[in-house]
Amino acid sequence: MTAPAEALRGPLPAHAGVPLRVAAYMRISDAIRSGALAPGILLPSEAELVELLGVSRTVVREALIFLEEDGFIRSRRGIGRFVAERLPVSGIERVEAPERLLAPEGGTVVERTEMVVQDRTGLFAAESLGLAESAQSWFVESVVRRGDVAVGLVQEHLPSDDALVGELAPVRELLRMSRPDETVLTALLQAGIVPGPGTTEISIGTPGETRGHRLGVAADEPVLVLSRSLRFAGRPLYVSKILVNPHEARITVAHGAP
């Protein structure tokens, strides 16, 4: 097999609530976005993908259908499937990592500024996570930079370790092992834990002194705020606020045909 195909090799992560077709979709789409599978390249055949991913042909076919619907690959009758020449734009309607949402073209660096278990949970996170304000919860803050410029500030909230039990238990270990150069949602997605369904509310706010300094804008300057709440295995799991630098980032909403 070719070197690009080898980028797909390995067993898919097994996590409760994540169908294998979703894990296969993520493995292939991540390889495409990272450049391991270059634009225009012929994708491995279904039989090769079955061998590389260690799943059934049905799982592979379902993942390929989703990849084609989302614009990652193109089929040519009698030849095979090819990686699209132009990748789809990441939109707010999908559960995308904050880094990709802020800069679909890539080239960003994540700089974690804080990671702590809070003794009290703020009202926004408490309501979204189904917690009392007196309950503990994880808080992780990161700045997403492109070069020397901050394009966004990401604040993520998750339940405390005591609440991450049963089907949510893998998240507890992921939190402790997550790298400071990635957001928590990135760590979840890379591990095959795909939160959803959920909602993202769009509003306008002001960052205040501390957040404004980290974002590189004035404390009272209006910024776009994306407030996201996601569930997993039927339970609230993840809440975040993304403050967007209005001078350096743009957010896309993609629309399918009716």
C-alpha positions as CSV (number, residue, x, y, z in Angstrom):
1,M,0.0,0.0,0.0
2,T,1.1,3.6,-0.5
3,A,2.5,5.8,2.2
4,P,-0.6,8.0,2.3
5,A,-2.8,5.0,2.8
6,E,-0.6,4.0,5.7
7,A,-1.7,7.2,7.5
8,L,-5.1,5.5,7.9
9,R,-3.8,2.2,9.4
10,G,-4.8,1.2,12.9
11,P,-7.8,0.1,14.9
12,L,-10.5,2.7,15.4
13,P,-11.0,3.9,19.0
14,A,-13.9,2.1,20.7
15,H,-16.0,4.5,22.8
16,A,-19.6,4.1,24.0
17,G,-22.1,6.0,21.9
18,V,-19.7,6.6,18.9
19,P,-20.7,4.4,15.9
20,L,-17.9,2.9,14.0
21,R,-19.0,4.7,10.8
22,V,-18.4,8.0,12.6
23,A,-15.0,6.9,13.9
24,A,-14.1,5.8,10.3
25,Y,-15.4,9.1,8.9
26,M,-13.2,11.0,11.4
27,R,-10.1,9.0,10.7
28,I,-10.4,9.6,6.9
29,S,-11.5,13.2,7.1
30,D,-8.7,14.1,9.6
31,A,-6.1,12.5,7.2
32,I,-7.5,14.6,4.4
33,R,-7.5,17.9,6.4
34,S,-4.0,17.2,7.7
35,G,-2.7,16.6,4.2
36,A,-1.7,13.0,4.7
37,L,-4.2,12.3,1.9
38,A,-3.5,15.1,-0.6
39,P,-6.1,16.8,-2.7
40,G,-6.9,14.9,-5.9
41,I,-5.2,11.6,-4.7
42,L,-7.0,8.3,-5.4
43,L,-8.5,7.0,-2.1
44,P,-7.7,3.4,-1.1
45,S,-10.3,0.9,-2.3
46,E,-13.1,-0.3,-0.1
47,A,-11.2,-3.6,0.4
48,E,-8.0,-1.7,1.4
49,L,-9.9,0.5,3.8
50,V,-11.5,-2.5,5.5
51,E,-8.0,-3.9,6.0
52,L,-6.5,-0.6,7.2
53,L,-9.3,0.3,9.6
54,G,-10.1,-3.1,10.8
55,V,-13.9,-2.7,10.2
56,S,-16.5,-4.3,8.0
57,R,-17.2,-3.2,4.4
58,T,-20.6,-1.9,5.6
59,V,-19.0,0.5,8.0
60,V,-16.5,1.7,5.3
61,R,-19.3,2.2,2.8
62,E,-21.4,4.3,5.2
63,A,-18.3,6.4,6.1
64,L,-17.6,7.0,2.4
65,I,-21.2,8.0,1.7
66,F,-20.9,10.7,4.5
67,L,-17.5,11.8,3.2
68,E,-18.9,12.3,-0.3
69,E,-22.0,14.1,1.0
70,D,-19.8,16.5,3.0
71,G,-17.5,17.2,0.0
72,F,-14.3,15.5,1.2
73,I,-14.2,13.0,-1.6
74,R,-15.5,12.6,-5.2
75,S,-16.4,9.4,-7.1
76,R,-15.5,8.7,-10.7
77,R,-17.4,5.8,-12.2
78,G,-15.2,2.9,-13.1
79,I,-12.1,4.4,-11.5
80,G,-12.7,5.0,-7.8
81,R,-13.0,7.7,-5.2
82,F,-10.6,10.7,-5.0
83,V,-9.9,13.3,-2.4
84,A,-11.6,16.5,-3.4
85,E,-9.4,19.2,-4.9
86,R,-10.9,21.8,-2.7
87,L,-11.8,20.9,0.9
88,P,-15.2,21.9,2.3
89,V,-15.3,24.9,4.5
90,S,-15.8,24.1,8.2
91,G,-19.1,25.6,9.3
92,I,-20.6,26.4,12.6
93,E,-23.4,23.8,11.9
94,R,-20.9,21.0,12.5
95,V,-19.2,19.9,15.7
96,E,-15.7,21.2,14.8
97,A,-12.7,21.8,16.9
98,P,-12.5,25.5,17.9
99,E,-9.2,25.8,16.1
100,R,-10.8,24.7,12.8
101,L,-13.9,26.9,13.4
102,L,-11.8,30.0,13.9
103,A,-9.3,29.3,11.0
104,P,-10.6,26.6,8.5
105,E,-7.4,27.1,6.5
106,G,-5.3,25.9,9.4
107,G,-2.0,27.3,10.6
108,T,-3.1,28.0,14.1
109,V,-1.4,27.4,17.5
110,V,-3.2,26.8,20.7
111,E,-1.8,28.3,23.9
112,R,-3.5,27.1,27.1
113,T,-3.8,29.8,29.7
114,E,-5.7,28.0,32.5
115,M,-6.9,24.6,33.5
116,V,-8.5,24.1,36.9
117,V,-11.3,22.4,38.7
118,Q,-13.5,25.2,39.9
119,D,-15.1,25.0,43.4
120,R,-18.1,26.8,42.0
121,T,-19.6,26.6,38.6
122,G,-20.8,29.8,36.9
123,L,-24.5,30.2,36.0
124,F,-23.9,29.8,32.2
125,A,-22.0,26.5,32.6
126,A,-24.1,25.2,35.5
127,E,-27.4,25.6,33.6
128,S,-26.0,24.0,30.4
129,L,-24.3,21.1,32.3
130,G,-27.2,20.5,34.6
131,L,-25.2,21.3,37.7
132,A,-25.8,23.3,40.8
133,E,-23.8,26.6,40.9
134,S,-22.2,25.2,44.1
135,A,-20.9,22.1,42.2
136,Q,-17.4,21.7,41.0
137,S,-16.5,21.6,37.3
138,W,-13.5,21.7,35.0
139,F,-12.6,25.0,33.4
140,V,-10.1,25.2,30.5
141,E,-9.1,28.4,28.8
142,S,-7.0,28.6,25.6
143,V,-5.9,31.3,23.2
144,V,-5.9,30.3,19.5
145,R,-3.2,32.2,17.6
146,R,-2.3,32.5,13.9
147,G,1.3,33.7,14.0
148,D,1.6,36.3,16.7
149,V,-2.1,37.3,16.5
150,A,-4.9,35.9,18.7
151,V,-7.9,34.9,16.5
152,G,-10.0,33.6,19.3
153,L,-10.3,32.9,23.0
154,V,-11.8,29.5,24.0
155,Q,-13.3,28.8,27.4
156,E,-14.4,25.2,27.9
157,H,-16.4,23.7,30.8
158,L,-17.0,20.1,31.7
159,P,-18.4,18.2,34.7
160,S,-16.0,17.4,37.5
161,D,-14.4,14.0,37.8
162,D,-17.2,12.8,40.2
163,A,-19.8,13.3,37.5
164,L,-17.7,11.7,34.7
165,V,-18.7,8.1,35.3
166,G,-20.2,5.3,33.3
167,E,-20.2,6.1,29.6
168,L,-18.5,9.5,30.4
169,A,-15.6,7.9,32.3
170,P,-13.1,8.0,29.3
171,V,-13.5,11.8,29.3
172,R,-12.0,12.0,32.8
173,E,-8.7,10.4,31.7
174,L,-8.7,12.5,28.5
175,L,-8.9,15.7,30.5
176,R,-5.9,14.8,32.6
177,M,-3.9,13.7,29.6
178,S,-4.9,16.5,27.2
179,R,-2.0,18.5,25.8
180,P,-1.7,22.3,26.5
181,D,-1.4,22.9,22.7
182,E,-4.9,21.6,22.0
183,T,-8.4,22.5,23.1
184,V,-10.4,19.9,25.1
185,L,-12.8,19.5,22.2
186,T,-9.9,18.6,19.9
187,A,-8.8,15.9,22.4
188,L,-12.3,14.5,22.5
189,L,-12.7,14.4,18.7
190,Q,-9.2,12.8,18.2
191,A,-10.1,10.1,20.7
192,G,-13.3,9.3,18.8
193,I,-15.6,10.9,21.4
194,V,-17.9,12.9,19.2
195,P,-20.3,15.1,21.3
196,G,-23.7,15.8,20.0
197,P,-26.4,16.8,19.5
198,G,-26.1,20.3,20.8
199,T,-26.6,24.0,20.1
200,T,-24.5,27.0,19.4
201,E,-25.9,30.5,20.1
202,I,-24.4,33.5,18.5
203,S,-24.4,36.8,20.3
204,I,-22.4,40.0,20.7
205,G,-20.6,40.8,23.9
206,T,-17.6,42.7,25.3
207,P,-14.6,40.8,26.6
208,G,-13.7,42.8,29.6
209,E,-10.1,43.7,30.8
210,T,-8.5,40.2,31.2
211,R,-10.1,38.4,28.2
212,G,-9.7,41.5,26.0
213,H,-6.0,41.6,26.8
214,R,-5.6,37.9,25.9
215,L,-7.6,38.4,22.7
216,G,-5.8,41.5,21.8
217,V,-8.8,43.8,21.7
218,A,-10.1,46.6,23.9
219,A,-12.1,45.7,27.0
220,D,-15.2,47.4,25.7
221,E,-14.9,46.4,22.0
222,P,-17.9,44.4,20.7
223,V,-16.9,40.8,19.8
224,L,-18.7,37.8,18.4
225,V,-19.5,35.2,21.1
226,L,-20.3,31.6,20.2
227,S,-21.9,29.8,23.2
228,R,-21.9,26.0,22.5
229,S,-23.6,23.2,24.6
230,L,-23.1,19.6,23.6
231,R,-24.4,16.3,25.0
232,F,-22.9,12.8,24.8
233,A,-24.6,9.5,25.4
234,G,-27.7,11.5,26.3
235,R,-26.1,13.5,29.0
236,P,-24.7,17.1,29.1
237,L,-21.0,16.9,28.6
238,Y,-19.4,20.1,27.2
239,V,-20.0,23.8,27.3
240,S,-17.9,26.5,25.7
241,K,-17.7,30.1,24.9
242,I,-15.6,31.2,21.9
243,L,-14.7,34.9,21.7
244,V,-13.8,35.9,18.2
245,N,-11.3,38.6,17.4
246,P,-13.4,40.7,14.9
247,H,-10.2,41.9,13.1
248,E,-8.6,38.5,12.5
249,A,-11.2,35.7,12.2
250,R,-14.4,35.0,10.3
251,I,-17.0,32.4,11.1
252,T,-18.7,30.4,8.3
253,V,-22.2,29.1,8.2
254,A,-22.6,26.5,5.4
255,H,-26.0,25.9,3.8
256,G,-27.0,22.7,2.0
257,A,-29.4,22.8,-0.9
258,P,-33.1,22.4,0.0
